[in-house]
Amino acid sequence: MLIQVNTGRQIGGSAELIAYVQEVVESKFQRYAERITRVEVHLNDENTAIKAGGNDKRCQMEVRFAGLQPISVSHHADSHDLALDGAVDKMNNLIGTTLGKLESR
């Protein structure tokens, strides 16, 4: 499972941030690791530092499976950590639903 992390211009794509995101994604999706080929995580600050506001941090996540269409979720929150956690939870539920439907066929 390849994990690709992309950040917006307003967010410093530091090695620590990328390692943290990869660690969170790996630990949450470990049980699906054989089915997932790639996970793309996009972190953005939609209001920038000039315009402060709530829920302006966004995490958009796309998961690609071997032989299936990719699935995507996004989550807005007050911090990047909360946005990442929300997107991971949404994606975990969506993966379970998607693979569950395929297995029931």
C-alpha positions in Angstrom: 0.0 0.0 0.0 1.6 3.2 -1.2 0.6 6.4 0.8 1.1 9.7 -0.9 0.7 12.9 1.1 0.1 16.3 -0.6 -0.2 19.6 1.2 -1.4 23.0 0.1 0.9 26.1 -0.2 -0.2 27.3 3.2 0.9 24.1 4.9 4.5 23.2 5.3 4.9 19.6 4.0 7.5 18.8 6.6 8.9 15.3 7.0 7.3 15.0 10.4 3.8 15.8 9.1 4.2 13.3 6.2 5.5 10.6 8.5 2.6 11.2 11.0 -0.1 11.0 8.2 1.5 7.9 6.8 1.6 6.3 10.3 -2.1 7.1 10.9 -3.2 5.8 7.5 -1.2 2.6 7.8 -2.4 1.8 11.2 -6.1 2.4 10.4 -6.2 0.6 7.0 -3.8 -2.3 7.9 -6.5 -4.9 7.6 -7.2 -3.8 4.0 -3.6 -3.5 3.0 -3.7 -6.4 0.6 -6.6 -4.9 -1.3 -5.5 -1.2 -1.4 -2.9 -0.2 -3.9 -2.6 3.5 -3.1 -3.9 6.1 -0.7 -3.7 9.8 -1.6 -4.1 12.3 1.2 -4.5 16.1 0.5 -4.3 18.5 3.4 -5.4 22.1 2.7 -6.1 25.3 4.6 -9.1 26.8 2.8 -9.1 30.2 4.4 -5.3 30.7 4.7 -3.7 32.4 7.7 -5.1 35.8 6.7 -8.7 34.8 7.2 -9.1 32.9 10.4 -12.2 30.8 10.8 -13.6 27.5 12.1 -13.6 24.3 10.1 -11.2 25.7 7.5 -8.8 22.8 7.5 -9.7 20.1 4.9 -8.4 16.6 4.5 -9.4 14.9 1.2 -8.6 11.2 0.9 -8.7 8.9 -2.1 -8.2 5.1 -1.9 -7.5 3.0 -4.9 -8.1 -0.7 -5.0 -6.7 -3.3 -7.5 -9.3 -3.7 -10.2 -11.9 -1.3 -8.7 -12.8 2.3 -9.1 -11.2 4.7 -6.5 -13.3 6.0 -3.6 -12.9 9.4 -2.0 -14.0 11.3 1.2 -13.2 14.7 2.7 -13.6 16.2 6.1 -13.4 19.7 7.4 -12.3 20.6 10.9 -10.5 23.2 13.1 -7.1 21.5 12.8 -5.4 19.3 10.4 -5.2 16.5 13.0 -9.0 16.6 13.4 -9.5 16.8 9.7 -7.3 13.7 9.1 -9.0 11.8 11.9 -12.4 12.5 10.5 -11.4 11.6 6.9 -9.8 8.4 8.1 -12.9 7.4 10.0 -15.2 8.2 7.1 -12.9 6.3 4.7 -12.7 3.3 7.0 -16.5 3.1 7.0 -16.7 3.5 3.2 -14.0 0.8 2.6 -15.9 -1.6 4.9 -19.2 -0.9 3.1 -17.6 -1.1 -0.4 -15.8 -4.4 0.2 -18.7 -5.8 2.1 -21.0 -5.3 -0.8 -18.5 -6.9 -3.2 -18.1 -10.0 -0.9 -21.8 -10.5 -0.5 -22.2 -10.8 -4.3 
